[in-house]
Amino acid sequence: MQSIVLVGLKHVGKTSAGVALARLLGLPCFDVDEEVVRIHEAETGTRRPVREIYRLLGKEGFQDLERRAARELAARARLRPCVIATGGGICDNPGALSALKEVGVVVYLQEEPHILFERIVEGGLPPFLEGPDPWEAFLALYERRHQAYLSQAHVVVRARGTWEDELARSILAALEEHGYARK
């Protein structure tokens, strides 16, 4: 079995579904954002959330760290198949995404924009949506990233509002249907 790389927009459920999928398959599960935090902590001695690391390093610095994290996880995936959950913006970091694509099947978890928008703003409006019309800003981001993920994915799974175990079963069924997972 190949490693499975879960991609998609913020709050689609990549991490929670990844953990559930890994449990179903008996594989380890890794998260790119958690690896970013781990590397940053090892280098600075301070543990910070991924959003704070992004603010501290800026886009370019964060993407460099994300590429390093992706390469480290790809190295692990070469040793043993695993499930890897990515951050929502990895499609804007071709070096990171290509490192993961080399070692596994890329599964795009696609959700309706209004569902993702509701989930995102539930925790407070993030800086990337601040402005006169957060919904329009989100729609533009959604469309750009949706097209990017469609162009990179081996398999597309429509989340349809599902989470964790139900979404994991949908991913497994899609992988089997496309010949990527054992039956």
N, C-alpha and C positions, 0 to 999 in steps of 0.2 A: 504494500500500500504506500502511496505517496503521502507526503505531508499535505495538509490542507491549510490554505491561507485565506482568512476571512477578511473581506474588504467591504466598505460601504460608508455611508454618511454617519455623522455623529448621532448617537442614540438609536441606532437600528438594532443593537443587541449583539454586536460582534463578540464581546468578551463573555457575556453570560451564556450565549448559545455555544461559544467555543468551549467553555468549561463543560457544558452538558454533552456536547458532541465528543469531546475527548473521553469523557466518562463512558459513553456508549461504545466507543471504539477501543477503550483500554490504552489510550495514548496520553502522553503528557501534553499540557496546554501552556503556551507562552503568550505574553501580551507585549507588543512592541513598546507601548507607552510605559509599561512597568520596567522594561529593559532600559529605556531612556532614563527613568528615575534612578535605577540601580547604577548605571554608568556614571550619571551626574553625581550621585552621592559618593561613589568610590573616588571620584576625582576632586570633589570639593569638601567632603566630610560633612555635608549638610543634606538632609533629606528634604526634598521639596516636591510638591505636586507638579504634574506635567504642565499644567497651565502656567504655573509660576516659572517653571524652567523656560517655557516659551517666551514669557514676558521678559525674563532676565537676559536671555541669549538673543532674542529677536528671531525673525523667520530664518535667516541664513544659518545662524548658529544652531538653532533647534534642528533644522533639516540635516545639518552635518551630524549631529548627535543621533538623529533618527536613522540615518544611513548606517552609522556604526552599529546601532542596536539591531537593525535588520540584518546586517552581515553576520553579527554574532549569532543571531537566531537561525540564520540560514546554515551556519556551520554546525549547530546542534542538530538541525533537521537532516543534514547529510549523514549523521551518525545514527539517528533513529527517527522514524516518522513521528510527526507531532501535529498538533493543531496550533496555528498562530493567528491571534487576533491583532489587527492593525488599528492605528489611529484613523480617524475619519478623513484626515487630510493627506494620507500617504500617496494619493494619486497625484498630488502636487510635488512629489519628491520621487522622480523617476528612478534615481539610483537606489533608493530604499526598496521601492516596489519591484524593480527588476531583480534585485538580490533574492527576494523571497519567491518571485515567480520561477527562478531557476531551480528551486528545490521542491516546489509543490504545485498543486492545482489551486488556482485562484477562484474563490467563490464570492461573487458579488451578492450581498444581502441588500435587496432593493425594497424600499418602503415608500408609501405614498407621502408626498411632501407635507401635507397638512398634519399627518401623524407625527412626523419627525419634528416639525416646527413646534407643535404643542409640547412634545417631550423636552425640547431644548429650552424653550422659554419658561417652562415650569420651574426651573432652577434659577431663574433670573436671566434677563437679557444679556447674552455674552457680548463682549466688545465688537466682535466682527459683525454683529447685526445692529449695532447702534446706528442711529440716523433717522431721517424723517419717515421711512417706511421699512421697518424690519422684515415684514413679510415679503416685500419685493426683493429686498437684499437677499433673503434666504432663497427665494425662488431662482434667482440668478446663480447663486452658489450651487444650489441643488442641480440645476440643469447642466452646468459645466462639469460638476463632479460625476453626475449620472452618466454623461457621455464618456467621460474618462474611464470610469469603472467598466462600462459596457465594452469598451475597446480593449481592456486588459483581461477581462474575466474568461475563464474556461467554462464556468457554469454560473447561471443567474438563478437566485432563489428569491421569490417574492415573499416577503415577511408577512404581509397581511395582518399587521398588528400583533403577531404572536411573539412570544418570548421564550427563552431558555429551552426547556425540554421539547416543547412542540416545534419550535424553530429548528432545534438540533435534529429532530426526526425528519423534518422537511429537507434539511441540508443533506442528510444521509440518503434519503430517497432520491434526491436529484443527482448526487454523486453516483449512486448505483445505476440510475437510469442512463447516465452518460458514460458508464464503464470505468469510473474512477475509484470505486470502493468495492470491497469484497461483498458478496451478497449473503 
